[in-house]
């Protein structure tokens, strides 16, 4: 009887540990939310060091960069819309 109880406790601890591990991985998702990560895969945009509007090819790409990549210089008036004179008119 003691062995059965011990096995049940071990199984429950393993299940709980796996549950917490998955929760921690979801909370530590890199670069924004899971939706942004889906957009990253869908459009193949990556933070590759580009920071200026002249290096972008579309408004969508520039928006991805200012929302997900560090040190961008594409939103001069800080209104959340990048490259207003070039791509996002």
Residue, then its C-alpha position, 0 to 999 in steps of 0.5 A: x500500500x505504501x508503494x502505491x501511495x509513493x508512486x501516486x505522489x511521484x506521478x503527481x509531482x511530475x505532472x505538476x512540475x511539467x505544468x509549471x515548466x510549460x507555464x514558465x516557458x509561456x511567460x518568458x516568450x521572447x520579443x513580445x507576445x505570442x501573436x507577434x511571434x506568429x507574425x514573425x514566422x508568417x512574414x519572416x521578419x527578424x531583428x537583424x540590426x536594421x534601424x532606419x526607414x531607408x533599410x525597410x521595404x514596407x510599412x508593415x516591416x517598419x512597424x514590426x521593427x519598431x515593435x520588436x527590435x531594439x534601438x530603431x530610429x524610425x519614429x521621430x515624433x514618437x507617435x508609434x507610426x514609423x517611417x511616416x514620410x516614406x512608408x506609412x503615409 
